[in-house]
C-alpha cells in the first residue's frame, strides 16, 4: 500500500470511531456532559506546563520558518491564555443544554401533536490554521451539543494540538465517555484534508476556520456539507452625527485591541461633514499606536498634517484582511457612499456605524448585508464569548443554517416528533 492509501485508511478509521462515539453522545444526559466538560477544564489547567512546553516548540519552528508575526500571535498559548480557555470550558458547562429543546410545538386539526426538537448534527469536523484555542473550543462545544469532534489543525500547531487533544481524551475516559468523541485527524499533508472533506456518510459537516485560501480549498473539494466561516474585512463608518470622542475610541479599539483576529477593523470611512473635526484626533490616536494609514486622496491631506505613516490606498488595500497595524481609510460624501463602498468590499463579517442619528442607524443596519452589525460599539465584540455563548466554533458569513458567531444551537439540527392517538391518514 502507498503512503497516501495508508493515510486515507487512517483518516477514515478515525471518522468511523467518531461516528460510533456520536451515537453514544446522543444518549448522554446533560449532567454527564457537564461533568466531562468540568473534568476537561481541570485537566487542561493541570497540564499547563506540558502544553506551554509543546507550544514553545511549535512557536520556535514557526519562527524559524519565517511565519508572519500575526500568525505567531494566534499560535501562542501561554499559561494565561490556557487559563482563559479552561474558564471558557467551564462557561460552556454552565450553559443550557440545547439538545431536546422544543423549537416549536403545535397541534393540527386531526389531533396530532407536532414538536420540532433540537438534536445533534452528529460528527463535526474542524479544519483550522494556527489557533490552538480552536482545538479546545470546537471540542467542548461539540461535546456539549452531543456531537463528536474531528479536529484537523495546521502543522504549525501540531504538537500543541496533539497534546491538548490527548489531555481532553484522557478526561473523557475518566468520565466513562468514549475518547473518540474528540479525535485528532491523522496526517500533516493536504491529502489528509482531502480524505476528510470527502468522507461523506461518516462526517456530517465540515467547518473550515482560517484564511481565504483554506476556506476556498475546502469548499471546492468537499463532498461533505460545509459551514463557511469567512474572512473578516470589517468596516467602521463614522457618520456625520457621530460623537467624535466615542468614534475615535471605537475605531482605535476595533483596529488595535488585537490585530491578528478576524473581527479587527480593516477599513474606516468617515462622512465628509465631520472629517475636519474627526480626522486629526483619529489620526493622532492611531499614530500613537503605530498604525499605518492606506488612504484616499482626501485622507492624504489629513495624514500629511498629522505626520502619520501613510500610503496611497489601492484595491488590494480595500480588499485586505491585514492582520497587522494597517488600515484602509476613505472620506465619503454621505451614508449612501459608505454603503456602496461596504457592499463592494465587505466579506460579510462585521460592519460598525458610529452615529447619534436614529435614521442613519436604521438605514445602515438595513443597508449592509453582513453577519453582524455593530451600532456605537467596537467590531471586536463579534465573538461567541462576548455574545454569551461561552465559546464559538467559528463565525459564519454564509446565510444557510448558521450566520455570525456559532455556539451550541448552531451545532444542532432538528427532528420532528409527531405524537398521535391512533390517527391514520384517509
Secondary structure, DSSP 4 states (H G I P E B T S, - for coil): --HHHHHHHHHHHHHHHHHHHHHHHHT--HHHHHHHHHHHHHHHHHTHHHHHHHHHHHHHHHHHTT--HHHHHHH---HHHHHHHHHHHHHHHHSPP-TT-EEEEEE-TTS-EEEEEEEE-SEEEEEESS-HHHHHHHHHHHHHTT-EEEEE--GGGHHHHHHHHHHHHHHHHHTT--GGGEEEPP-SSHHHHHHHHT-BTTB-EEEEES-HHHHHHHHHH-SS-EEEBPP--EEEEE-TT--HHHHHHHHHHHHHS-TTSTTSEEEEEEEHHHHHHHHHHHHHHHHHTTPEEEE-HHHHHHHHHHT--EEE--HHHHH----SSEEEEEEESSHHHHHHHHHHH--SSEEEEE-S-HHHHHHHHHH---SEEEESS-GGG-STTTTTSSS-SEEE-SSSS--EEE-SGGGEEEEEEEE-SS----
